Amino acid sequence: MAAALGGGVGSDNRRPDGYLTFVRPVRLSCEAVGNSWNRTVAWCRLADGRDASCVAIGAGVAVRWARFDPGARLARCAR
């Protein structure tokens, strides 16, 4: 995911806590749209305007589940 977003992957990207280490900053613009399981749910875009979810789907590190995308916002970027 870090590489797909343009941030590169740090040498310690296999941390046991599951967090990624980015080699360089990635600027995101996010809009919070709710909460799920005590976590913020948000739609994010990269500085160049690409949808971060579509980038993840295109890179094969995420998939679109229609159940969680009832408005079909991500249907255009499914692999």
C-alpha positions in Angstrom: 0.0 0.0 0.0 2.8 2.4 0.8 4.4 1.8 -2.5 1.1 2.1 -4.4 0.4 5.5 -2.8 3.9 6.8 -3.8 5.4 6.8 -0.3 7.8 3.9 -0.8 8.3 1.2 1.8 10.6 1.5 4.7 13.1 -1.2 5.7 11.1 -2.1 8.8 7.7 -2.4 7.0 7.1 -5.8 8.5 6.5 -4.6 12.0 4.5 -7.0 14.2 1.9 -4.3 15.0 0.9 -4.2 11.3 1.8 -0.6 10.7 3.6 0.5 7.5 6.6 2.7 7.4 6.7 5.2 4.6 10.0 6.3 3.2 8.6 9.7 2.1 5.5 11.6 3.1 2.2 11.1 1.2 -0.2 14.0 1.2 -3.8 12.9 1.6 -7.0 14.9 1.7 -9.6 13.0 3.7 -13.3 13.5 4.5 -14.5 11.7 7.5 -17.9 10.0 6.8 -18.6 8.0 9.9 -17.3 5.5 12.5 -17.1 1.8 12.6 -15.7 -0.3 15.4 -14.4 2.8 17.2 -12.5 3.8 14.1 -13.0 6.8 11.7 -14.3 5.9 8.3 -13.0 8.4 5.6 -12.7 8.9 1.9 -9.2 10.0 1.0 -7.6 11.5 -2.2 -3.9 11.8 -3.1 -2.5 15.3 -3.9 -2.9 14.5 -7.6 -6.7 13.9 -7.1 -6.7 10.1 -7.4 -8.9 8.2 -4.9 -6.7 6.3 -2.4 -9.2 3.4 -2.4 -9.0 3.1 -6.2 -5.2 3.1 -6.0 -5.3 0.3 -3.5 -7.7 -1.7 -5.6 -5.7 -1.1 -8.7 -2.5 -2.3 -6.9 -4.2 -5.4 -5.7 -3.8 -4.7 -2.0 -7.6 -4.2 -1.5 -10.8 -5.4 -3.0 -14.2 -3.8 -3.4 -17.0 -5.4 -1.3 -20.4 -4.3 -2.6 -21.8 -4.9 0.9 -19.6 -2.1 2.3 -20.0 0.1 -0.8 -23.8 0.5 -1.1 -23.5 3.6 -3.2 -21.2 1.8 -5.6 -18.6 4.6 -5.3 -15.8 2.1 -5.8 -17.4 0.2 -8.7 -15.5 2.2 -11.3 -12.2 1.2 -9.8 -12.7 -2.5 -9.3 -10.1 -4.8 -10.9 
